[in-house]
Amino acid sequence: MADSKRIVILGGTRGLGKALAREFLGRGARVFITGTSGQSLGQALSELSPPGGGRGDGGPSLGGTVLDLLSPQDLPRVAAEAEACLGGVDHWINNAGINQEPGRLLDLDDANCEKVLRIDLLGPLSAARAAAPLLARSAGWLWFMEGHGSDGRIIDGLSLYGCSKRGLAYLWKALAREEGGRRFKVGALSPGIMATDFILQNREKQGEEDWKRSARMFNILADRPETVAAFLVPRILAATRNGSRIAWLTNRKAAARFMAAPFARRNIVE
């Protein structure tokens, strides 16, 4: 059991965020999620709600609110609502993010560039400022979500998103060093590639042959969010060292999958 740990997940209405919320709830934690609309939030809360409402001595086990990281001024409100709902915060997970429009860097318009960088890079920094007082009171954890580009690798058509994640890798390491675990600890989660709408949404924008090549790669390297969440959650709860990085798809695991691909077909995406 999670000993009633109190968890905030920004971007918890779909994909990995929703899978993390479900896994935490299954381990006895209390969870507060955000979504970008009342409709998506309400649907996720309904699907995640434990039988009977899940209310215990410490209050409700699940809550949430609407948040758009393009409006960072809302983050203090989100932090206050989360603290009021949960009675404090032990783990704050910056999971919310968006993908870029596929294309070359110099072909992307200013509006798309600004939106991606505001949500994927500046958003987590603003969230860290809002979360810091709560986490200092509980000596808790602030987690950042790595992604393509965090390690400096470049994939054509995703360079803007990669820029944001490369910057985020520097950001979380700098915060971990500056905090030094004195008020709260800072760490990163590296989930690898997952079969969510985050990668599948570009299917219609690719030609059939391009998608077939992408699908072959995804079926080797990608995983379902539930699989990744089941790996990450117990390690999040067990983490003790400031600056920890919890990685699911390691280089060794990726290499092993490529070697096994001719003999063990994986059907993650169609």
ABEGO torsion letter per residue (X at the ends): XAGGBBBBBBGAABEAAAAAAAAAAAAGBBBBBBBABAAAAAAAAAAABBBGGGBBAAEBABBBBBBBAABAAAAAAAAAAAAAAAGEBABBBBABBBBBBBEBAAABBAAAAAAAAAAAAAAAAAAAAAAAAAAAAAGBBBBBBBBBGAAGBBBBGAAAAAAAAAAAAAAAAAAAAAAGGAABBBBBBBAEBBBBAAAAAAAAABBAAAAAAAAAAAAAABBBAAAAAAAAAAAAAABABBGBBBBABBAAAAAAAAAAAAABBBBABX
